[in-house]
Amino acid sequence: MPFYIKQGSIPSKRHIAFRKEDGELYREELFSTHGFSNIYSNKYHHNMPTKVVRVEPHEVDHGQEWKDRILQNYKIHTARILEGGNFFTARKQHMFNNDVAMYTAKVTSDTEDFYRNAYADEVVFVHQGSGTLLSEYGNIEIRQWDYLVIPKGTTYQLKFDNYDDVRLFVIESSTMISIPSHFRTPTGQMLESAPYCERDIRTPELQTATVEKGEYPLYIKYGDRYQKTILEWHPFDLVGWDGACYPWAFNIDDYAPLVGKIHLPPSSHLVFTANNFVVCNFVPRLYDFHPESIPAPYYHSNVDSDEVLYYVHGDFMSRTGIEAGSITLHPKGVPHGPQPGKTEASIGKKETYEYAVMVDTFAPLNVTNHFKSCLEDDYNQSWLEQ
């Protein structure tokens, strides 16, 4: 995160004695990144965060690799996956490589269990639903179309107002999810020219500490493996914290898109960066204003990246038959672009109304059986003249 905040009660200096009224010490936990050399937070617990009753292995199958797929353009319909679960058990992995993994989830049930991704930052896009993100740092109210950016190692829960139709698109990153450096000054403040700023970012609000002893299930994901850890004390027991590493929320509707005289490349819609991939989003915007501009995207080949587009809402300029929750995968080495007739139809149009999340990876993606299960069989032939 580009800015520092502090909440609750904290001592005047780091790493000094900080005592309760009865003289007992609060327990300081340094939550640091990049080997103590990047952003961090200091958390002050009522109890030692290391108190674990027991640890058990836990099996979860998010998807097996589809190893014999061929190199072509693909489209899947994830809204047709009806199997549900809670905010972490419902996740179905569709694509992955060493840098990033992508999931969808139909969340149908609440849980009092806690969750932590030990090895990956997460971006949880709330396609449908509203509720609350609860963590050690406090609560963030969740709105539809929020990006929830959750640093690796964060203990959290997602609770929704109802479970009639909650759908998530989840991006896991082995490296830190960052605001692009060219959106920020050297000291971290977001530039006037950035498409969003600090006012758009919602941070946790610390709640009254829960100081309760018992057995609290925490499910920890580490790579492709899981374990169930039983904590002796409720993990949301902070009296205070400060720092620059914490979960935060940003709504796609608060993104201010760039508009050009001629068609701008997808990179102009950038929202987050990580190692070996980027996240972009498409939102309603005015079209190009050159008198002979072609608003629809040109045909292009991603020679250095695989392009994933998760469709959220609206009327998509370059393609018909898009359902909310559809995903297209356009791999490197294969050209793609508008359907026949869509280029011509875009000429003279003044604006577009579409929402989508795009992930461009700089290493090839593998796909899973969940991806295969909801394929549109003839997508790769959709550019043939009818």
C-alpha positions as a LaTeX table, in Angstrom:
\begin{tabular}{lrrr}
\hline
Residue & $x$ (\AA) & $y$ (\AA) & $z$ (\AA) \\
\hline
Met1 & 0.00 & 0.00 & 0.00 \\
Pro2 & 1.23 & 3.51 & $-0.66$ \\
Phe3 & 0.23 & 5.01 & 2.67 \\
Tyr4 & 0.67 & 4.44 & 6.40 \\
Ile5 & $-2.22$ & 4.29 & 8.88 \\
Lys6 & $-2.59$ & 3.50 & 12.57 \\
Gln7 & $-5.58$ & 2.37 & 14.59 \\
Gly8 & $-6.37$ & 1.56 & 18.18 \\
Ser9 & $-3.78$ & 1.74 & 20.96 \\
Ile10 & $-0.09$ & 1.35 & 20.18 \\
Pro11 & 3.09 & 2.22 & 22.14 \\
Ser12 & 5.18 & 5.32 & 21.44 \\
Lys13 & 8.01 & 3.27 & 19.88 \\
Arg14 & 8.26 & $-0.08$ & 18.16 \\
His15 & 9.61 & $-3.09$ & 20.08 \\
Ile16 & 9.26 & $-1.63$ & 23.58 \\
Ala17 & 7.22 & $-2.88$ & 26.54 \\
Phe18 & 3.51 & $-2.18$ & 26.02 \\
Arg19 & 1.46 & $-3.24$ & 29.03 \\
Lys20 & $-2.16$ & $-3.82$ & 29.90 \\
Glu21 & $-3.71$ & $-2.24$ & 32.97 \\
Asp22 & $-2.82$ & $-5.33$ & 35.02 \\
Gly23 & 0.83 & $-5.08$ & 33.95 \\
Glu24 & 0.78 & $-8.01$ & 31.52 \\
Leu25 & 2.43 & $-7.38$ & 28.16 \\
Tyr26 & 0.53 & $-7.03$ & 24.92 \\
Arg27 & 2.17 & $-9.28$ & 22.32 \\
Glu28 & 3.73 & $-7.44$ & 19.39 \\
Glu29 & 3.74 & $-9.16$ & 15.97 \\
Leu30 & 5.75 & $-7.69$ & 13.09 \\
Phe31 & 3.97 & $-8.52$ & 9.82 \\
Ser32 & 6.73 & $-7.82$ & 7.30 \\
Thr33 & 7.44 & $-8.36$ & 3.60 \\
His34 & 10.54 & $-8.94$ & 1.47 \\
Gly35 & 12.70 & $-9.98$ & 4.40 \\
Phe36 & 12.07 & $-6.90$ & 6.58 \\
Ser37 & 12.97 & $-4.59$ & 3.66 \\
Asn38 & 9.56 & $-3.61$ & 2.27 \\
Ile39 & 6.19 & $-2.55$ & 3.66 \\
Tyr40 & 5.11 & $-3.95$ & 7.03 \\
Ser41 & 2.66 & $-3.55$ & 9.90 \\
Asn42 & 3.03 & $-3.99$ & 13.64 \\
Lys43 & 0.11 & $-5.67$ & 15.39 \\
Tyr44 & $-0.49$ & $-5.71$ & 19.15 \\
His45 & $-2.33$ & $-8.83$ & 20.38 \\
His46 & $-3.89$ & $-9.57$ & 23.75 \\
Asn47 & $-2.43$ & $-13.07$ & 23.42 \\
Met48 & 0.51 & $-14.72$ & 21.68 \\
Pro49 & $-0.50$ & $-15.38$ & 18.05 \\
Thr50 & 1.61 & $-18.56$ & 18.15 \\
Lys51 & $-0.67$ & $-20.50$ & 20.52 \\
Val52 & $-1.81$ & $-23.52$ & 18.49 \\
Val53 & $-3.72$ & $-26.45$ & 19.99 \\
Arg54 & $-3.10$ & $-28.84$ & 17.07 \\
Val55 & $-2.56$ & $-29.01$ & 13.31 \\
Glu56 & $-4.26$ & $-31.47$ & 10.96 \\
Pro57 & $-3.88$ & $-32.12$ & 7.22 \\
His58 & $-6.87$ & $-31.05$ & 5.14 \\
Glu59 & $-7.72$ & $-32.13$ & 1.61 \\
Val60 & $-9.22$ & $-29.72$ & $-0.93$ \\
Asp61 & $-9.48$ & $-30.33$ & $-4.67$ \\
His62 & $-9.70$ & $-27.04$ & $-6.54$ \\
Gly63 & $-9.03$ & $-28.68$ & $-9.91$ \\
Gln64 & $-6.68$ & $-31.07$ & $-11.72$ \\
Glu65 & $-4.66$ & $-29.98$ & $-14.75$ \\
Trp66 & $-6.10$ & $-30.62$ & $-18.22$ \\
Lys67 & $-2.82$ & $-31.72$ & $-19.78$ \\
Asp68 & $-3.73$ & $-32.51$ & $-23.38$ \\
Arg69 & $-5.49$ & $-29.29$ & $-24.40$ \\
Ile70 & $-4.38$ & $-27.71$ & $-27.68$ \\
Leu71 & $-3.21$ & $-24.16$ & $-28.35$ \\
Gln72 & $-6.27$ & $-22.17$ & $-29.44$ \\
Asn73 & $-8.64$ & $-19.48$ & $-28.17$ \\
Tyr74 & $-11.09$ & $-20.60$ & $-25.49$ \\
Lys75 & $-14.26$ & $-19.35$ & $-23.84$ \\
Ile76 & $-15.86$ & $-20.80$ & $-20.71$ \\
His77 & $-19.11$ & $-20.08$ & $-18.85$ \\
Thr78 & $-18.34$ & $-20.17$ & $-15.12$ \\
Ala79 & $-21.87$ & $-19.12$ & $-14.09$ \\
Arg80 & $-22.97$ & $-22.60$ & $-15.18$ \\
Ile81 & $-20.96$ & $-24.15$ & $-12.33$ \\
Leu82 & $-23.60$ & $-24.71$ & $-9.67$ \\
Glu83 & $-21.53$ & $-26.39$ & $-6.93$ \\
Gly84 & $-21.17$ & $-24.05$ & $-3.96$ \\
Gly85 & $-19.54$ & $-23.82$ & $-0.55$ \\
Asn86 & $-18.22$ & $-21.11$ & 1.74 \\
Phe87 & $-15.93$ & $-18.26$ & 0.69 \\
Phe88 & $-12.87$ & $-20.52$ & 0.35 \\
Thr89 & $-14.22$ & $-24.07$ & $-0.16$ \\
Ala90 & $-16.34$ & $-22.93$ & $-3.13$ \\
Arg91 & $-13.32$ & $-21.89$ & $-5.18$ \\
Lys92 & $-12.79$ & $-23.70$ & $-8.48$ \\
Gln93 & $-9.39$ & $-23.24$ & $-10.07$ \\
His94 & $-9.49$ & $-22.63$ & $-13.83$ \\
Met95 & $-5.99$ & $-21.44$ & $-14.80$ \\
Phe96 & $-2.56$ & $-21.32$ & $-13.20$ \\
Asn97 & 1.19 & $-21.01$ & $-13.64$ \\
Asn98 & 4.04 & $-20.37$ & $-11.21$ \\
Asp99 & 3.07 & $-16.70$ & $-10.81$ \\
Val100 & $-0.71$ & $-16.61$ & $-10.73$ \\
Ala101 & $-3.83$ & $-18.76$ & $-10.34$ \\
Met102 & $-7.43$ & $-17.84$ & $-11.13$ \\
Tyr103 & $-10.59$ & $-19.19$ & $-9.54$ \\
Thr104 & $-14.32$ & $-18.59$ & $-9.55$ \\
Ala105 & $-16.59$ & $-19.31$ & $-6.61$ \\
Lys106 & $-20.34$ & $-19.59$ & $-6.10$ \\
Val107 & $-20.63$ & $-18.88$ & $-2.37$ \\
Thr108 & $-23.72$ & $-20.55$ & $-0.94$ \\
Ser109 & $-23.01$ & $-20.81$ & 2.79 \\
Asp110 & $-21.59$ & $-18.90$ & 5.73 \\
Thr111 & $-18.82$ & $-20.22$ & 8.00 \\
Glu112 & $-17.28$ & $-19.24$ & 11.32 \\
Asp113 & $-13.96$ & $-20.76$ & 10.21 \\
Phe114 & $-10.98$ & $-18.53$ & 9.51 \\
Tyr115 & $-8.83$ & $-18.63$ & 6.37 \\
Arg116 & $-5.26$ & $-17.67$ & 5.53 \\
Asn117 & $-3.35$ & $-17.93$ & 2.27 \\
Ala118 & 0.21 & $-18.37$ & 3.49 \\
Tyr119 & 1.97 & $-18.26$ & 0.11 \\
Ala120 & $-0.08$ & $-15.92$ & $-2.07$ \\
Asp121 & $-1.57$ & $-12.44$ & $-2.13$ \\
Glu122 & $-5.20$ & $-12.52$ & $-3.21$ \\
Val123 & $-7.38$ & $-10.20$ & $-5.25$ \\
Val124 & $-11.01$ & $-11.17$ & $-4.64$ \\
Phe125 & $-13.34$ & $-9.53$ & $-7.16$ \\
Val126 & $-16.87$ & $-9.52$ & $-5.77$ \\
His127 & $-18.89$ & $-10.00$ & $-8.94$ \\
Gln128 & $-22.17$ & $-10.47$ & $-7.08$ \\
Gly129 & $-22.93$ & $-9.93$ & $-3.41$ \\
Ser130 & $-22.33$ & $-7.54$ & $-0.54$ \\
Gly131 & $-21.21$ & $-8.02$ & 3.03 \\
Thr132 & $-18.11$ & $-7.63$ & 5.18 \\
Leu133 & $-14.43$ & $-8.55$ & 5.05 \\
Leu134 & $-13.34$ & $-9.33$ & 8.62 \\
Ser135 & $-9.66$ & $-9.56$ & 9.53 \\
Glu136 & $-7.24$ & $-8.97$ & 12.38 \\
Tyr137 & $-6.97$ & $-5.38$ & 11.18 \\
Gly138 & $-10.70$ & $-4.71$ & 11.33 \\
Asn139 & $-13.69$ & $-4.74$ & 9.02 \\
Ile140 & $-14.26$ & $-3.47$ & 5.49 \\
Glu141 & $-17.78$ & $-3.21$ & 4.13 \\
Ile142 & $-18.02$ & $-5.09$ & 0.81 \\
Arg143 & $-19.90$ & $-3.70$ & $-2.18$ \\
Gln144 & $-20.72$ & $-5.43$ & $-5.44$ \\
Trp145 & $-17.81$ & $-5.08$ & $-7.91$ \\
Asp146 & $-15.22$ & $-4.49$ & $-5.19$ \\
Tyr147 & $-11.64$ & $-5.60$ & $-5.58$ \\
Leu148 & $-10.50$ & $-6.91$ & $-2.17$ \\
Val149 & $-6.69$ & $-6.92$ & $-2.01$ \\
Ile150 & $-5.57$ & $-9.28$ & 0.76 \\
Pro151 & $-1.83$ & $-9.68$ & 1.54 \\
Lys152 & $-0.48$ & $-13.20$ & 1.98 \\
Gly153 & $-0.49$ & $-14.33$ & 5.61 \\
Thr154 & $-3.65$ & $-12.39$ & 6.49 \\
Thr155 & $-6.20$ & $-14.22$ & 8.65 \\
Tyr156 & $-9.67$ & $-13.29$ & 7.44 \\
Gln157 & $-13.32$ & $-14.16$ & 6.84 \\
Leu158 & $-15.80$ & $-13.04$ & 4.18 \\
Lys159 & $-19.42$ & $-12.76$ & 5.29 \\
Phe160 & $-22.25$ & $-11.85$ & 2.93 \\
Asp161 & $-25.61$ & $-10.24$ & 3.57 \\
Asn162 & $-27.33$ & $-13.20$ & 1.93 \\
Tyr163 & $-26.22$ & $-16.23$ & $-0.03$ \\
Asp164 & $-28.82$ & $-16.24$ & $-2.80$ \\
Asp165 & $-26.34$ & $-15.40$ & $-5.57$ \\
Val166 & $-22.78$ & $-14.59$ & $-4.43$ \\
Arg167 & $-20.08$ & $-15.01$ & $-7.06$ \\
Leu168 & $-16.37$ & $-14.26$ & $-6.82$ \\
Phe169 & $-13.46$ & $-14.11$ & $-9.25$ \\
Val170 & $-10.25$ & $-14.75$ & $-7.31$ \\
Ile171 & $-6.69$ & $-14.02$ & $-8.47$ \\
Glu172 & $-3.84$ & $-15.56$ & $-6.46$ \\
Ser173 & $-0.37$ & $-14.05$ & $-6.82$ \\
Ser174 & 2.87 & $-15.55$ & $-5.57$ \\
Thr175 & 4.24 & $-11.98$ & $-5.32$ \\
Met176 & 2.88 & $-8.76$ & $-3.87$ \\
Ile177 & $-0.12$ & $-7.13$ & $-5.54$ \\
Ser178 & 0.90 & $-3.52$ & $-6.09$ \\
Ile179 & $-0.47$ & $-0.25$ & $-7.36$ \\
Pro180 & 1.51 & 0.42 & $-10.57$ \\
Ser181 & 4.65 & 2.46 & $-9.88$ \\
His182 & 3.89 & 4.93 & $-12.67$ \\
Phe183 & 0.65 & 5.85 & $-10.87$ \\
Arg184 & 2.68 & 7.03 & $-7.84$ \\
Thr185 & 5.23 & 9.64 & $-6.84$ \\
Pro186 & 8.66 & 8.48 & $-5.56$ \\
Thr187 & 7.29 & 8.80 & $-2.01$ \\
Gly188 & 4.18 & 6.73 & $-2.77$ \\
Gln189 & 1.42 & 9.31 & $-3.16$ \\
Met190 & $-0.78$ & 8.67 & $-6.16$ \\
Leu191 & $-0.29$ & 11.08 & $-9.04$ \\
Glu192 & $-2.89$ & 13.51 & $-10.36$ \\
Ser193 & $-2.85$ & 11.53 & $-13.60$ \\
Ala194 & $-3.59$ & 8.16 & $-11.94$ \\
Pro195 & $-6.97$ & 6.56 & $-12.76$ \\
Tyr196 & $-7.76$ & 6.20 & $-9.04$ \\
Cys197 & $-6.37$ & 7.65 & $-5.81$ \\
Glu198 & $-6.23$ & 7.22 & $-2.06$ \\
Arg199 & $-9.76$ & 8.61 & $-1.65$ \\
Asp200 & $-11.08$ & 5.60 & $-3.58$ \\
Ile201 & $-9.31$ & 3.06 & $-1.34$ \\
Arg202 & $-11.20$ & 1.71 & 1.67 \\
Thr203 & $-9.12$ & 0.45 & 4.59 \\
Pro204 & $-10.05$ & $-1.70$ & 7.63 \\
Glu205 & $-11.73$ & $-0.20$ & 10.68 \\
Leu206 & $-10.42$ & $-1.88$ & 13.84 \\
Gln207 & $-13.14$ & $-3.50$ & 15.96 \\
Thr208 & $-13.23$ & $-4.16$ & 19.69 \\
Ala209 & $-10.79$ & $-6.99$ & 20.39 \\
Thr210 & $-12.30$ & $-10.46$ & 20.79 \\
Val211 & $-10.41$ & $-11.93$ & 23.74 \\
Glu212 & $-11.85$ & $-15.43$ & 23.97 \\
Lys213 & $-10.19$ & $-18.76$ & 24.67 \\
Gly214 & $-11.43$ & $-21.89$ & 22.94 \\
Glu215 & $-10.74$ & $-23.86$ & 19.77 \\
Tyr216 & $-10.84$ & $-21.73$ & 16.61 \\
Pro217 & $-10.42$ & $-23.49$ & 13.24 \\
Leu218 & $-8.05$ & $-21.73$ & 10.82 \\
Tyr219 & $-7.67$ & $-23.22$ & 7.33 \\
Ile220 & $-4.27$ & $-22.40$ & 5.86 \\
Lys221 & $-3.49$ & $-22.73$ & 2.17 \\
Tyr222 & 0.19 & $-23.09$ & 1.25 \\
Gly223 & 0.77 & $-23.63$ & $-2.43$ \\
Asp224 & $-1.64$ & $-26.37$ & $-3.51$ \\
Arg225 & $-1.88$ & $-27.87$ & $-0.02$ \\
Tyr226 & $-4.10$ & $-27.10$ & 2.98 \\
Gln227 & $-4.07$ & $-27.69$ & 6.68 \\
Lys228 & $-6.50$ & $-27.14$ & 9.53 \\
Thr229 & $-4.91$ & $-25.32$ & 12.47 \\
Ile230 & $-6.79$ & $-25.08$ & 15.75 \\
Leu231 & $-5.96$ & $-21.82$ & 17.55 \\
Glu232 & $-6.26$ & $-21.50$ & 21.31 \\
Trp233 & $-7.37$ & $-17.87$ & 21.17 \\
His234 & $-9.65$ & $-15.99$ & 18.81 \\
Pro235 & $-7.32$ & $-14.43$ & 16.18 \\
Phe236 & $-9.07$ & $-11.03$ & 16.05 \\
Asp237 & $-7.64$ & $-9.88$ & 19.39 \\
Leu238 & $-5.76$ & $-6.71$ & 18.42 \\
Val239 & $-5.77$ & $-3.69$ & 20.70 \\
Gly240 & $-4.07$ & $-1.68$ & 17.94 \\
Trp241 & $-1.88$ & $-1.78$ & 14.87 \\
Asp242 & $-0.01$ & 0.50 & 12.49 \\
Gly243 & 1.79 & 0.20 & 9.18 \\
Ala244 & 1.29 & $-0.04$ & 5.44 \\
Cys245 & 0.54 & $-3.74$ & 4.91 \\
Tyr246 & $-3.14$ & $-4.60$ & 5.35 \\
Pro247 & $-6.20$ & $-5.65$ & 3.32 \\
Trp248 & $-7.99$ & $-2.94$ & 1.34 \\
Ala249 & $-10.87$ & $-2.49$ & $-1.07$ \\
Phe250 & $-11.33$ & $-0.60$ & $-4.32$ \\
Asn251 & $-14.48$ & $-0.60$ & $-6.45$ \\
Ile252 & $-14.24$ & $-0.97$ & $-10.22$ \\
Asp253 & $-16.79$ & 1.86 & $-10.62$ \\
Asp254 & $-14.28$ & 4.27 & $-9.03$ \\
Tyr255 & $-11.78$ & 3.70 & $-11.85$ \\
Ala256 & $-11.46$ & 6.71 & $-14.19$ \\
Pro257 & $-10.61$ & 5.35 & $-17.66$ \\
Leu258 & $-8.32$ & 7.07 & $-20.12$ \\
Val259 & $-9.79$ & 8.23 & $-23.44$ \\
Gly260 & $-7.71$ & 8.76 & $-26.58$ \\
Lys261 & $-8.05$ & 10.23 & $-30.04$ \\
Ile262 & $-7.47$ & 6.74 & $-31.47$ \\
His263 & $-7.85$ & 3.31 & $-29.87$ \\
Leu264 & $-5.68$ & 2.90 & $-26.77$ \\
Pro265 & $-3.96$ & $-0.44$ & $-26.02$ \\
Pro266 & $-5.20$ & $-2.67$ & $-23.18$ \\
Ser267 & $-2.27$ & $-1.55$ & $-21.01$ \\
Ser268 & $-3.97$ & 1.86 & $-20.69$ \\
His269 & $-6.62$ & 0.12 & $-18.53$ \\
Leu270 & $-4.08$ & $-1.12$ & $-15.95$ \\
Val271 & $-5.20$ & $-1.35$ & $-12.32$ \\
Phe272 & $-2.72$ & $-3.66$ & $-10.45$ \\
Thr273 & 0.73 & $-5.14$ & $-11.06$ \\
Ala274 & 2.61 & $-8.18$ & $-9.76$ \\
Asn275 & 5.60 & $-10.22$ & $-10.88$ \\
Asn276 & 5.01 & $-11.62$ & $-14.39$ \\
Phe277 & 1.39 & $-10.53$ & $-14.72$ \\
Val278 & $-0.85$ & $-7.46$ & $-14.60$ \\
Val279 & $-4.53$ & $-6.83$ & $-13.89$ \\
Cys280 & $-6.51$ & $-4.40$ & $-16.05$ \\
Asn281 & $-10.19$ & $-3.50$ & $-16.05$ \\
Phe282 & $-12.64$ & $-2.22$ & $-18.64$ \\
Val283 & $-15.36$ & 0.19 & $-17.54$ \\
Pro284 & $-17.87$ & 2.45 & $-19.32$ \\
Arg285 & $-16.03$ & 5.14 & $-21.27$ \\
Leu286 & $-16.22$ & 7.48 & $-24.22$ \\
Tyr287 & $-14.87$ & 6.17 & $-27.49$ \\
Asp288 & $-12.00$ & 7.59 & $-29.53$ \\
Phe289 & $-12.61$ & 10.99 & $-31.10$ \\
His290 & $-10.56$ & 10.89 & $-34.33$ \\
Pro291 & $-13.13$ & 11.40 & $-37.15$ \\
Glu292 & $-12.12$ & 8.10 & $-38.75$ \\
Ser293 & $-11.36$ & 6.12 & $-35.62$ \\
Ile294 & $-12.29$ & 2.46 & $-35.23$ \\
Pro295 & $-13.34$ & 2.02 & $-31.59$ \\
Ala296 & $-13.31$ & $-1.80$ & $-31.69$ \\
Pro297 & $-9.91$ & $-3.30$ & $-30.88$ \\
Tyr298 & $-7.63$ & $-4.27$ & $-33.73$ \\
Tyr299 & $-6.75$ & $-7.92$ & $-34.29$ \\
His300 & $-3.69$ & $-8.74$ & $-32.27$ \\
Ser301 & $-1.35$ & $-11.54$ & $-31.22$ \\
Asn302 & $-0.08$ & $-11.72$ & $-27.66$ \\
Val303 & 3.43 & $-12.94$ & $-28.43$ \\
Asp304 & 4.60 & $-12.39$ & $-24.84$ \\
Ser305 & 1.45 & $-12.95$ & $-22.81$ \\
Asp306 & $-1.67$ & $-15.02$ & $-22.29$ \\
Glu307 & $-4.78$ & $-12.81$ & $-22.05$ \\
Val308 & $-7.65$ & $-13.70$ & $-19.73$ \\
Leu309 & $-10.85$ & $-11.66$ & $-19.74$ \\
Tyr310 & $-13.49$ & $-12.13$ & $-17.06$ \\
Tyr311 & $-16.76$ & $-10.58$ & $-18.22$ \\
Val312 & $-18.74$ & $-8.76$ & $-15.52$ \\
His313 & $-21.59$ & $-6.75$ & $-17.04$ \\
Gly314 & $-22.73$ & $-4.78$ & $-20.05$ \\
Asp315 & $-22.76$ & $-4.80$ & $-23.84$ \\
Phe316 & $-19.36$ & $-5.86$ & $-25.18$ \\
Met317 & $-18.33$ & $-4.02$ & $-28.33$ \\
Ser318 & $-16.28$ & $-6.80$ & $-29.91$ \\
Arg319 & $-18.42$ & $-9.88$ & $-29.33$ \\
Thr320 & $-21.99$ & $-11.12$ & $-29.01$ \\
Gly321 & $-23.27$ & $-13.91$ & $-26.76$ \\
Ile322 & $-21.35$ & $-12.88$ & $-23.67$ \\
Glu323 & $-22.75$ & $-14.04$ & $-20.34$ \\
Ala324 & $-21.80$ & $-12.49$ & $-17.01$ \\
Gly325 & $-19.12$ & $-14.75$ & $-15.57$ \\
Ser326 & $-17.81$ & $-15.85$ & $-18.96$ \\
Ile327 & $-14.03$ & $-16.06$ & $-19.32$ \\
Thr328 & $-12.01$ & $-15.96$ & $-22.51$ \\
Leu329 & $-8.44$ & $-17.24$ & $-22.73$ \\
His330 & $-6.43$ & $-15.95$ & $-25.68$ \\
Pro331 & $-3.00$ & $-17.60$ & $-25.41$ \\
Lys332 & 0.27 & $-16.31$ & $-26.77$ \\
Gly333 & 0.94 & $-17.27$ & $-30.37$ \\
Val334 & $-2.72$ & $-17.16$ & $-31.49$ \\
Pro335 & $-4.29$ & $-13.96$ & $-32.92$ \\
His336 & $-7.69$ & $-12.76$ & $-31.74$ \\
Gly337 & $-9.96$ & $-9.75$ & $-32.05$ \\
Pro338 & $-13.55$ & $-8.71$ & $-32.85$ \\
Gln339 & $-16.10$ & $-11.07$ & $-34.34$ \\
Pro340 & $-16.97$ & $-10.54$ & $-38.03$ \\
Gly341 & $-18.99$ & $-7.35$ & $-38.45$ \\
Lys342 & $-18.10$ & $-5.93$ & $-35.03$ \\
Thr343 & $-15.28$ & $-3.71$ & $-36.37$ \\
Glu344 & $-17.58$ & $-2.10$ & $-38.93$ \\
Ala345 & $-20.42$ & $-1.77$ & $-36.42$ \\
Ser346 & $-18.23$ & 0.16 & $-33.97$ \\
Ile347 & $-17.43$ & 2.98 & $-36.39$ \\
Gly348 & $-19.24$ & 6.16 & $-35.43$ \\
Lys349 & $-20.20$ & 4.93 & $-31.95$ \\
Lys350 & $-19.55$ & 7.44 & $-29.17$ \\
Glu351 & $-19.32$ & 5.32 & $-26.02$ \\
Thr352 & $-19.33$ & 1.82 & $-24.60$ \\
Tyr353 & $-20.98$ & 0.33 & $-21.55$ \\
Glu354 & $-19.01$ & $-2.71$ & $-20.43$ \\
Tyr355 & $-17.32$ & $-4.03$ & $-17.31$ \\
Ala356 & $-14.61$ & $-6.70$ & $-17.39$ \\
Val357 & $-11.49$ & $-7.74$ & $-15.48$ \\
Met358 & $-8.42$ & $-8.70$ & $-17.53$ \\
Val359 & $-5.35$ & $-10.63$ & $-16.41$ \\
Asp360 & $-2.34$ & $-10.64$ & $-18.75$ \\
Thr361 & 0.31 & $-13.20$ & $-17.79$ \\
Phe362 & 3.88 & $-13.22$ & $-19.09$ \\
Ala363 & 4.22 & $-16.99$ & $-18.83$ \\
Pro364 & 1.86 & $-19.56$ & $-20.38$ \\
Leu365 & $-1.16$ & $-20.65$ & $-18.38$ \\
Asn366 & $-2.17$ & $-24.20$ & $-17.60$ \\
Val367 & $-5.89$ & $-25.01$ & $-17.39$ \\
Thr368 & $-7.86$ & $-27.44$ & $-15.23$ \\
Asn369 & $-10.75$ & $-29.86$ & $-15.44$ \\
His370 & $-13.03$ & $-27.11$ & $-14.07$ \\
Phe371 & $-12.07$ & $-24.97$ & $-17.07$ \\
Lys372 & $-12.80$ & $-27.90$ & $-19.38$ \\
Ser373 & $-16.18$ & $-28.61$ & $-17.73$ \\
Cys374 & $-17.76$ & $-25.33$ & $-18.84$ \\
Leu375 & $-16.23$ & $-24.86$ & $-22.30$ \\
Glu376 & $-18.07$ & $-23.28$ & $-25.20$ \\
Asp377 & $-17.16$ & $-25.89$ & $-27.79$ \\
Asp378 & $-17.19$ & $-23.75$ & $-30.95$ \\
Tyr379 & $-15.63$ & $-20.52$ & $-29.66$ \\
Asn380 & $-12.48$ & $-20.94$ & $-31.73$ \\
Gln381 & $-14.65$ & $-21.03$ & $-34.88$ \\
Ser382 & $-16.60$ & $-17.88$ & $-33.95$ \\
Trp383 & $-14.52$ & $-15.76$ & $-36.35$ \\
Leu384 & $-15.72$ & $-17.71$ & $-39.39$ \\
Glu385 & $-18.18$ & $-15.87$ & $-41.60$ \\
Gln386 & $-21.75$ & $-17.09$ & $-41.07$ \\
\hline
\end{tabular}
